[in-house]
Amino acid sequence: MSERMVLAIPSNGRGGLEGERSEHFGHCDCFTLVEVIDGRIESVESVENPPHQHGGCMQSVRLLTSRGVNTLVVAGMGARPLAAFQAAGITVLFENETPSVGATVDLVANGVLEVMDARRTCQGHH
């Protein structure tokens, strides 16, 4: 049986593997979605992030869940969306130093990122 991951990375501009990561998932321009099967990248697409209004982070949770995402890498997020992603079965990984989407995908593939927990959430976002 093959191992399949649909990875989402908040991105600036048009995203893509050459794109720049966004610092905060709720305010990103788009999400770069990377399908990885048995360690190989099978597809890459960018999906526009809904406008960030009151409850805007929850719109992103619904969007990524509907696209089959099972792993998300963020540099920051509030406790409420973190709990919603966890409830939806999406693993949220924390990484706040790597600026490019492609290099972040490599970190995920190498298994070096830690699962995000409440200690790392943004305090102004519930």
LUMSE-599012 format. One record per residue (C-alpha): residue in one letter; x, y, z. Coordinates in steps of 0.5 Angstrom, whole numbers. Layout:
# residues N
<atom rest="a" c1="X" c2="Y" c3="Z"/>
...
END
This chain:
# residues 126
<atom rest="m" c1="0" c2="0" c3="0"/>
<atom rest="s" c1="3" c2="7" c3="-2"/>
<atom rest="e" c1="4" c2="13" c3="3"/>
<atom rest="r" c1="0" c2="19" c3="1"/>
<atom rest="m" c1="1" c2="26" c3="4"/>
<atom rest="v" c1="-3" c2="32" c3="2"/>
<atom rest="l" c1="1" c2="38" c3="5"/>
<atom rest="a" c1="-1" c2="45" c3="5"/>
<atom rest="i" c1="4" c2="51" c3="6"/>
<atom rest="p" c1="2" c2="58" c3="7"/>
<atom rest="s" c1="5" c2="62" c3="1"/>
<atom rest="n" c1="6" c2="69" c3="-1"/>
<atom rest="g" c1="4" c2="71" c3="-8"/>
<atom rest="r" c1="2" c2="65" c3="-13"/>
<atom rest="g" c1="6" c2="60" c3="-9"/>
<atom rest="g" c1="9" c2="54" c3="-12"/>
<atom rest="l" c1="15" c2="50" c3="-10"/>
<atom rest="e" c1="19" c2="56" c3="-12"/>
<atom rest="g" c1="15" c2="61" c3="-8"/>
<atom rest="e" c1="16" c2="64" c3="-1"/>
<atom rest="r" c1="13" c2="62" c3="5"/>
<atom rest="s" c1="8" c2="66" c3="9"/>
<atom rest="e" c1="9" c2="68" c3="16"/>
<atom rest="h" c1="2" c2="67" c3="18"/>
<atom rest="f" c1="-3" c2="62" c3="15"/>
<atom rest="g" c1="-9" c2="66" c3="16"/>
<atom rest="h" c1="-6" c2="72" c3="12"/>
<atom rest="c" c1="-3" c2="68" c3="7"/>
<atom rest="d" c1="-4" c2="70" c3="-1"/>
<atom rest="c" c1="-5" c2="62" c3="-2"/>
<atom rest="f" c1="-4" c2="55" c3="0"/>
<atom rest="t" c1="1" c2="51" c3="-4"/>
<atom rest="l" c1="-1" c2="44" c3="-4"/>
<atom rest="v" c1="4" c2="39" c3="-5"/>
<atom rest="e" c1="1" c2="31" c3="-6"/>
<atom rest="v" c1="7" c2="27" c3="-4"/>
<atom rest="i" c1="6" c2="19" c3="-6"/>
<atom rest="d" c1="12" c2="14" c3="-3"/>
<atom rest="g" c1="16" c2="20" c3="-2"/>
<atom rest="r" c1="16" c2="23" c3="-9"/>
<atom rest="i" c1="12" c2="30" c3="-11"/>
<atom rest="e" c1="6" c2="28" c3="-15"/>
<atom rest="s" c1="3" c2="35" c3="-16"/>
<atom rest="v" c1="3" c2="42" c3="-14"/>
<atom rest="e" c1="-2" c2="47" c3="-14"/>
<atom rest="s" c1="-4" c2="54" c3="-11"/>
<atom rest="v" c1="-11" c2="55" c3="-8"/>
<atom rest="e" c1="-13" c2="62" c3="-6"/>
<atom rest="n" c1="-14" c2="63" c3="1"/>
<atom rest="p" c1="-21" c2="66" c3="3"/>
<atom rest="p" c1="-21" c2="73" c3="6"/>
<atom rest="h" c1="-19" c2="74" c3="13"/>
<atom rest="q" c1="-25" c2="77" c3="16"/>
<atom rest="h" c1="-28" c2="75" c3="23"/>
<atom rest="g" c1="-27" c2="68" c3="23"/>
<atom rest="g" c1="-23" c2="68" c3="17"/>
<atom rest="c" c1="-18" c2="62" c3="20"/>
<atom rest="m" c1="-24" c2="58" c3="20"/>
<atom rest="q" c1="-25" c2="59" c3="13"/>
<atom rest="s" c1="-18" c2="56" c3="12"/>
<atom rest="v" c1="-19" c2="50" c3="16"/>
<atom rest="r" c1="-26" c2="48" c3="12"/>
<atom rest="l" c1="-22" c2="50" c3="5"/>
<atom rest="l" c1="-16" c2="45" c3="7"/>
<atom rest="t" c1="-20" c2="40" c3="10"/>
<atom rest="s" c1="-24" c2="40" c3="3"/>
<atom rest="r" c1="-18" c2="39" c3="-1"/>
<atom rest="g" c1="-16" c2="33" c3="3"/>
<atom rest="v" c1="-10" c2="36" c3="6"/>
<atom rest="n" c1="-7" c2="32" c3="12"/>
<atom rest="t" c1="-1" c2="36" c3="14"/>
<atom rest="l" c1="0" c2="43" c3="15"/>
<atom rest="v" c1="6" c2="47" c3="16"/>
<atom rest="v" c1="6" c2="54" c3="19"/>
<atom rest="a" c1="10" c2="59" c3="23"/>
<atom rest="g" c1="4" c2="61" c3="27"/>
<atom rest="m" c1="-3" c2="60" c3="28"/>
<atom rest="g" c1="-8" c2="62" c3="34"/>
<atom rest="a" c1="-11" c2="56" c3="39"/>
<atom rest="r" c1="-18" c2="56" c3="36"/>
<atom rest="p" c1="-15" c2="54" c3="29"/>
<atom rest="l" c1="-10" c2="49" c3="31"/>
<atom rest="a" c1="-15" c2="46" c3="35"/>
<atom rest="a" c1="-20" c2="46" c3="29"/>
<atom rest="f" c1="-14" c2="43" c3="25"/>
<atom rest="q" c1="-13" c2="37" c3="30"/>
<atom rest="a" c1="-20" c2="36" c3="30"/>
<atom rest="a" c1="-21" c2="35" c3="23"/>
<atom rest="g" c1="-15" c2="30" c3="23"/>
<atom rest="i" c1="-10" c2="35" c3="20"/>
<atom rest="t" c1="-3" c2="34" c3="23"/>
<atom rest="v" c1="0" c2="41" c3="24"/>
<atom rest="l" c1="8" c2="42" c3="24"/>
<atom rest="f" c1="11" c2="48" c3="26"/>
<atom rest="e" c1="17" c2="51" c3="22"/>
<atom rest="n" c1="19" c2="59" c3="23"/>
<atom rest="e" c1="26" c2="59" c3="19"/>
<atom rest="t" c1="25" c2="57" c3="12"/>
<atom rest="p" c1="23" c2="62" c3="7"/>
<atom rest="s" c1="22" c2="58" c3="1"/>
<atom rest="v" c1="16" c2="53" c3="0"/>
<atom rest="g" c1="21" c2="48" c3="-3"/>
<atom rest="a" c1="26" c2="48" c3="2"/>
<atom rest="t" c1="20" c2="47" c3="7"/>
<atom rest="v" c1="17" c2="41" c3="3"/>
<atom rest="d" c1="24" c2="38" c3="4"/>
<atom rest="l" c1="24" c2="39" c3="11"/>
<atom rest="v" c1="17" c2="35" c3="12"/>
<atom rest="a" c1="20" c2="29" c3="7"/>
<atom rest="n" c1="26" c2="29" c3="12"/>
<atom rest="g" c1="22" c2="28" c3="18"/>
<atom rest="v" c1="25" c2="34" c3="22"/>
<atom rest="l" c1="19" c2="38" c3="24"/>
<atom rest="e" c1="16" c2="38" c3="30"/>
<atom rest="v" c1="8" c2="38" c3="31"/>
<atom rest="m" c1="5" c2="44" c3="33"/>
<atom rest="d" c1="2" c2="45" c3="40"/>
<atom rest="a" c1="-1" c2="50" c3="44"/>
<atom rest="r" c1="5" c2="53" c3="47"/>
<atom rest="r" c1="7" c2="56" c3="40"/>
<atom rest="t" c1="0" c2="59" c3="38"/>
<atom rest="c" c1="0" c2="66" c3="37"/>
<atom rest="q" c1="-3" c2="69" c3="43"/>
<atom rest="g" c1="-8" c2="74" c3="40"/>
<atom rest="h" c1="-12" c2="69" c3="36"/>
<atom rest="h" c1="-17" c2="65" c3="39"/>
END
